[in-house]
Amino acid sequence: MIDFGYKIQTDRQIDYDSNDRQILEFVRRGEPSIDWCMSCGTCASACTAAVTTEYSLRRLIILARRGMNREIVESVYRCRFCGKCFNACPRSVNTRNIVYLMQLAATKISNHEI
């Protein structure tokens, strides 16, 4: 194969219809305020865990909407439940309950219960 000095990137489009959104649906049943989130990032800017880790609640909600459950399972347990995200949210999304339900769903997925 001839090396032309560049590589063709893989397709990065997200097919929302074929993705597994089990975590999103599980959280939505227990905390409908997840649909109020407009992904402004205020929760992530107030987050204590984000200072020392790669944790971001905004990112987790986006991943849940995309159906990227594996990435959620890898980082959802970093939350310290300090409540700063809840206080910072301009739409009063119950962020602490969302994280709790995501952790519960991630545990169920890991145990093949969901």
C-alpha positions as CSV (number, residue, x, y, z in Angstrom):
1,M,0.0,0.0,0.0
2,I,1.3,3.4,-0.9
3,D,1.6,6.0,1.9
4,F,0.4,9.4,0.8
5,G,1.0,11.1,4.1
6,Y,-2.6,11.2,5.3
7,K,-5.2,8.8,6.6
8,I,-8.9,8.6,5.9
9,Q,-10.9,9.1,9.1
10,T,-13.6,6.7,10.1
11,D,-17.2,7.8,9.9
12,R,-18.0,9.6,13.1
13,Q,-21.7,10.2,12.5
14,I,-24.0,9.0,15.3
15,D,-27.0,6.8,14.3
16,Y,-29.4,7.7,17.1
17,D,-31.9,5.0,15.9
18,S,-29.5,2.1,16.2
19,N,-27.9,3.1,19.5
20,D,-28.8,1.5,22.8
21,R,-30.3,4.1,25.1
22,Q,-31.1,1.9,28.0
23,I,-29.5,4.2,30.5
24,L,-31.3,7.2,29.2
25,E,-34.7,5.5,29.3
26,F,-34.0,4.1,32.8
27,V,-33.1,7.6,34.1
28,R,-36.0,9.2,32.3
29,R,-38.5,6.9,34.0
30,G,-37.1,7.8,37.4
31,E,-36.2,11.5,36.8
32,P,-38.1,13.2,33.9
33,S,-36.2,16.4,34.5
34,I,-33.3,15.0,32.5
35,D,-35.2,16.2,29.5
36,W,-35.1,19.8,30.8
37,C,-31.3,19.8,30.4
38,M,-30.1,22.0,27.6
39,S,-26.4,21.0,28.0
40,C,-25.3,24.5,28.9
41,G,-22.4,23.2,31.0
42,T,-23.1,25.2,34.2
43,C,-23.2,21.9,36.2
44,A,-19.8,20.9,34.8
45,S,-18.2,24.3,35.7
46,A,-19.4,24.0,39.3
47,C,-18.4,20.3,39.7
48,T,-15.9,19.4,42.4
49,A,-15.0,16.1,40.7
50,A,-14.2,17.8,37.4
51,V,-11.3,19.6,39.1
52,T,-9.3,16.5,39.7
53,T,-10.8,14.0,37.1
54,E,-12.3,13.9,33.6
55,Y,-15.8,13.8,35.0
56,S,-18.6,16.0,33.5
57,L,-22.3,15.6,34.1
58,R,-23.0,17.5,30.9
59,R,-20.9,14.9,29.0
60,L,-22.7,12.0,30.7
61,I,-26.1,13.4,29.7
62,I,-25.0,13.9,26.1
63,L,-23.5,10.3,26.1
64,A,-26.8,9.0,27.5
65,R,-28.7,10.8,24.7
66,R,-26.3,9.3,22.1
67,G,-26.7,5.8,23.6
68,M,-23.0,5.5,24.4
69,N,-23.5,3.4,27.6
70,R,-19.9,2.0,27.8
71,E,-18.5,5.5,28.2
72,I,-21.1,6.3,30.9
73,V,-20.2,3.1,32.9
74,E,-16.5,4.1,32.8
75,S,-16.9,7.5,34.4
76,V,-20.3,7.8,36.2
77,Y,-18.9,6.7,39.6
78,R,-16.6,9.7,39.9
79,C,-19.4,11.9,41.2
80,R,-19.0,13.0,44.9
81,F,-22.6,14.0,45.3
82,C,-21.6,17.4,46.7
83,G,-24.7,19.1,45.1
84,K,-22.9,22.0,43.5
85,C,-24.3,21.0,40.1
86,F,-27.8,21.0,41.4
87,N,-27.4,24.5,42.9
88,A,-25.8,25.8,39.7
89,C,-28.3,24.5,37.2
90,P,-30.4,27.3,35.7
91,R,-33.3,24.9,34.8
92,S,-33.5,23.2,38.2
93,V,-32.7,19.7,36.8
94,N,-32.4,17.2,39.6
95,T,-28.8,16.4,38.8
96,R,-28.0,14.4,41.9
97,N,-30.9,12.0,41.2
98,I,-29.8,11.7,37.6
99,V,-26.3,10.7,38.6
100,Y,-27.7,8.3,41.2
101,L,-30.0,6.7,38.6
102,M,-27.1,6.5,36.0
103,Q,-25.0,4.7,38.6
104,L,-27.8,2.3,39.4
105,A,-28.3,1.7,35.6
106,A,-24.6,1.2,35.1
107,T,-24.5,-1.4,37.8
108,K,-27.5,-3.2,36.4
109,I,-25.9,-3.2,32.9
110,S,-22.6,-4.5,34.3
111,N,-24.6,-7.3,36.1
112,H,-26.6,-7.9,32.9
113,E,-29.9,-7.1,34.7
114,I,-31.1,-4.5,32.3
